[in-house]
Structure formats: C-alpha cells, structure tokens
Amino acid sequence: MASPQIDPGNVWVIGASSGIGRAFAEKIAGMAQNIAVSARSKDALLDMESQGRGITAFPLDITDANAVETAARDILGRFGAIDTAVLSAGAWRPLEPGDIDLESIRAGVEVNYMGAIHAISALVPIMKQQGKGHIVIVGSLSGYRGLPRTVNYGPTKAALINLAETLKLDLERFNIRITLVNPGFVDTPLTKKNDFKMPQLISADQAADYIISGMAKERFEIRFPQPFASVMGMLRNAPNALYFRMVGRMLKGRG
Ligand SMILES: NC(=O)c1ccc[n+]([C@@H]2O[C@H](COP(=O)([O-])OP(=O)(O)OC[C@H]3O[C@@H](n4cnc5c(N)ncnc54)[C@H](OP(=O)(O)O)[C@@H]3O)[C@@H](O)[C@H]2O)c1
C-alpha cells in the first residue's frame, strides 16, 4: 500500500526513535514542512536528523512534564507552529498471569498514559493560540477489552481510547482535531519481547502507511490491520460470556 500525500505542516513525533513513530516520521518527511522527533535515545534521533529532510531532534523523557513543555516551546520557537503532533511513545513488557508487577505497571501508566497527558497539556495552549492543530494519539486494539498478561499495558491503552474521545468532544470547538490510532500487532522493538505467535503481524512501515492513509481520510479512529482489527472490534461489542469463552478458547488453542 503506497501512502497518499497529506499536508501535516510542522509535525512533532514523540516516540520517534524506533518502530511505528520512526517509520511515520521518515515517511512524512517530504510531505511535512518540518519534523521534530523526540524520544530518549538521542543517538537514534540525531541519526534521523543527519538524513536532512527537515528532521530535527528534540530528545526528551515523556514522563518528565517540564521537559515535554520545554521541548514544545523550543519546537514552536524554531518552526513558528506545531500543526500536527503524533504521540507514539509507549512501554510494554510481557508479564506472567497473576504477576502484579508494580514497577512495570507504573512505567506503563507513566509513559503510555501520563506521557500522552504531558504532551497534550503542553500542546493544547499552543494550538488554541494558533487557532488550529491536530493531535494523533497512538492507542492499541488491546485497549478495547481485557486481554491476558497485559495488566501493565491494556488498561493504559483503554484509558487513551477514552481520553481521545473526551478530547475530541472538548477540543473541536478550538479547531483542534483528535485522531486515535489503534494498531494490532506491529513488528517493532516493543513486540520483539513477545513470546507468543502474533496474528497478522505487519511491519512498522505498513503501520505508518495505514496511519497516513487514515489521516488523509480524516478518520477519528484509524485501526489496522484488517481483518484482525474488525475481529477485535466485534469482540469489543460481544456480550461478556461470549467474549470470555472465545478468548479462553484461543488461549487453549495456544497450548
Ligand atoms: N508494536 C505493536 O504491535 C503495537 C501495537 C499497538 C500499539 N502500539 C503502540 O505504538 C506505539 C509505538 O510503539 P512501537 O511498537 O513502535 O514500539 P517501539 O519501537 O518500542 O517505540 C516506542 C517509542 O517510544 C519511545 N519511548 C519509550 N519510553 C519513552 C519515554 N519515557 N520518553 C520518551 N519516549 C519514550 C521509544 O524511544 P526511547 O526508548 O528512545 O525513549 C520509542 O521511540 C506505542 O504507543 C505502542 O504502545 C504498538
């Protein structure tokens, strides 16, 4: 699938040092005016910057609200506007069933949920002042319903889905658009840790194509890949008894 052209203006991608964020940032170089790329891995960001193509590195830790706010101000000073922000920073590691690992759960909340909140808190005043803006929140299909071994991840993604809906309702009046991206399984450093067979695994490049294509169609929710995303959508609305029976059967099949 080739990406359609979009006109995202000055773009800020957080979680851009690898995986989906990096593939997206590299793919929209040439469509965007400027691209600010953020994550903790400074070297990876500088490597992207060295490609030219309008990419500039702004390293940060998204769990640090002050660092995110400072980066937002620096990017605004440098480019004059932040038109589109893509929040792709994420943390996950598989846990054993019943392992309520506080450190890992806290990391999930701090990076996946509070990280997005830090970015949104820095962006909304800027976008209100601009009279426009577009915030793209990367959630996950795993946020639709409870899944095994995801106490440190799925609930944070469920929170992001709810947050995106809330923000859409609150921010439309300020001409700030919200898009929710819900990927299935994508082959990135995040999923390399998975010790199970991932159905319909796609590449980060394909994920970036899906996102760009959904942005071009101005969708609120961009979910992929099909048909996996539609099956998850159906399970989202399935009655509890049917849902738990089906997930139980899938797990048994896995042995
Ligand atoms: N891969 C999948 O199957 C899949 C499925 C559904 C949803 N998602 C979501 O897609 C998003 C991207 O994930 P990915 O699969 O592309 O994984 P990835 O390659 O591991 O990318 C995660 C990105 O988040 C950054 N990050 C992590 N902690 C951070 C922190 N404290 N501060 C700033 N940046 C931080 C990482 O950079 P540094 O380590 O350099 O900071 C990296 O750039 C995540 O939100 C993930 O939950 C992924």
The ligand as an SDF file (V2000), in Angstrom:
LIG
                    3D

 48 52  0  0  0  0  0  0  0  0999 V2000
    4.0990   -2.7630   18.0340 N   0  0  0  0  0  0  0  0  0  0  0  0
    2.8210   -3.0910   18.2280 C   0  0  0  0  0  0  0  0  0  0  0  0
    2.3750   -4.2260   17.9430 O   0  0  0  0  0  0  0  0  0  0  0  0
    1.8640   -2.0700   18.7820 C   0  0  0  0  0  0  0  0  0  0  0  0
    0.5100   -2.4150   18.8250 C   0  0  0  0  0  0  0  0  0  0  0  0
   -0.4020   -1.4990   19.3310 C   0  0  0  0  0  0  0  0  0  0  0  0
    0.0470   -0.2780   19.7810 C   0  0  0  0  0  0  0  0  0  0  0  0
    1.3700    0.0310   19.7470 N   0  0  0  0  0  0  0  0  0  0  0  0
    1.7980    1.3470   20.2500 C   0  0  0  0  0  0  0  0  0  0  0  0
    2.5230    2.0070   19.2470 O   0  0  0  0  0  0  0  0  0  0  0  0
    3.3950    2.9520   19.8640 C   0  0  0  0  0  0  0  0  0  0  0  0
    4.8010    2.7730   19.2900 C   0  0  0  0  0  0  0  0  0  0  0  0
    5.2800    1.5110   19.6850 O   0  0  0  0  0  0  0  0  0  0  0  0
    6.2610    0.6570   18.7750 P   0  0  0  0  0  0  0  0  0  0  0  0
    5.6360   -0.6450   18.5690 O   0  0  0  0  0  0  0  0  0  0  0  0
    6.6940    1.4690   17.6230 O   0  0  0  0  0  0  0  0  0  0  0  0
    7.4410    0.3920   19.8180 O   0  0  0  0  0  0  0  0  0  0  0  0
    8.9250    0.9450   19.9240 P   0  0  0  0  0  0  0  0  0  0  0  0
    9.6490    0.7110   18.6710 O   0  0  0  0  0  0  0  0  0  0  0  0
    9.4490    0.3630   21.1870 O   0  0  0  0  0  0  0  0  0  0  0  0
    8.7070    2.5090   20.0780 O   0  0  0  0  0  0  0  0  0  0  0  0
    8.3880    3.1080   21.2890 C   0  0  0  0  0  0  0  0  0  0  0  0
    8.8930    4.5250   21.2430 C   0  0  0  0  0  0  0  0  0  0  0  0
    8.5510    5.1500   22.4730 O   0  0  0  0  0  0  0  0  0  0  0  0
    9.7200    5.7900   22.9790 C   0  0  0  0  0  0  0  0  0  0  0  0
    9.6780    5.8890   24.4140 N   0  0  0  0  0  0  0  0  0  0  0  0
    9.5710    4.8830   25.3280 C   0  0  0  0  0  0  0  0  0  0  0  0
    9.6510    5.3920   26.5710 N   0  0  0  0  0  0  0  0  0  0  0  0
    9.8050    6.7300   26.4330 C   0  0  0  0  0  0  0  0  0  0  0  0
    9.9710    7.7930   27.3500 C   0  0  0  0  0  0  0  0  0  0  0  0
    9.9870    7.5950   28.6720 N   0  0  0  0  0  0  0  0  0  0  0  0
   10.1220    9.0430   26.8580 N   0  0  0  0  0  0  0  0  0  0  0  0
   10.1190    9.2680   25.5230 C   0  0  0  0  0  0  0  0  0  0  0  0
    9.9750    8.3090   24.6220 N   0  0  0  0  0  0  0  0  0  0  0  0
    9.8150    7.0560   25.0620 C   0  0  0  0  0  0  0  0  0  0  0  0
   10.8720    4.9150   22.4950 C   0  0  0  0  0  0  0  0  0  0  0  0
   12.0800    5.6350   22.4470 O   0  0  0  0  0  0  0  0  0  0  0  0
   13.2350    5.6470   23.5610 P   0  0  0  0  0  0  0  0  0  0  0  0
   13.3450    4.2620   24.1150 O   0  0  0  0  0  0  0  0  0  0  0  0
   14.3890    6.1280   22.7650 O   0  0  0  0  0  0  0  0  0  0  0  0
   12.7830    6.6530   24.5700 O   0  0  0  0  0  0  0  0  0  0  0  0
   10.4010    4.6070   21.0770 C   0  0  0  0  0  0  0  0  0  0  0  0
   10.7450    5.6660   20.2270 O   0  0  0  0  0  0  0  0  0  0  0  0
    3.3350    2.6830   21.3630 C   0  0  0  0  0  0  0  0  0  0  0  0
    2.4390    3.5930   21.9520 O   0  0  0  0  0  0  0  0  0  0  0  0
    2.7400    1.2920   21.4310 C   0  0  0  0  0  0  0  0  0  0  0  0
    2.0630    1.0520   22.6390 O   0  0  0  0  0  0  0  0  0  0  0  0
    2.2940   -0.8440   19.2580 C   0  0  0  0  0  0  0  0  0  0  0  0
  1  2  1  0
  2  3  2  0
  2  4  1  0
  4  5  1  0
  4 48  2  0
  5  6  2  0
  6  7  1  0
  7  8  2  0
  8  9  1  0
  8 48  1  0
  9 10  1  0
  9 46  1  0
 10 11  1  0
 11 12  1  0
 11 44  1  0
 12 13  1  0
 13 14  1  0
 14 15  2  0
 14 16  1  0
 14 17  1  0
 17 18  1  0
 18 19  2  0
 18 20  1  0
 18 21  1  0
 21 22  1  0
 22 23  1  0
 23 24  1  0
 23 42  1  0
 24 25  1  0
 25 26  1  0
 25 36  1  0
 26 27  1  0
 26 35  1  0
 27 28  2  0
 28 29  1  0
 29 30  1  0
 29 35  2  0
 30 31  1  0
 30 32  2  0
 32 33  1  0
 33 34  2  0
 34 35  1  0
 36 37  1  0
 36 42  1  0
 37 38  1  0
 38 39  2  0
 38 40  1  0
 38 41  1  0
 42 43  1  0
 44 45  1  0
 44 46  1  0
 46 47  1  0
M  CHG  2   8   1  16  -1
M  END
$$$$
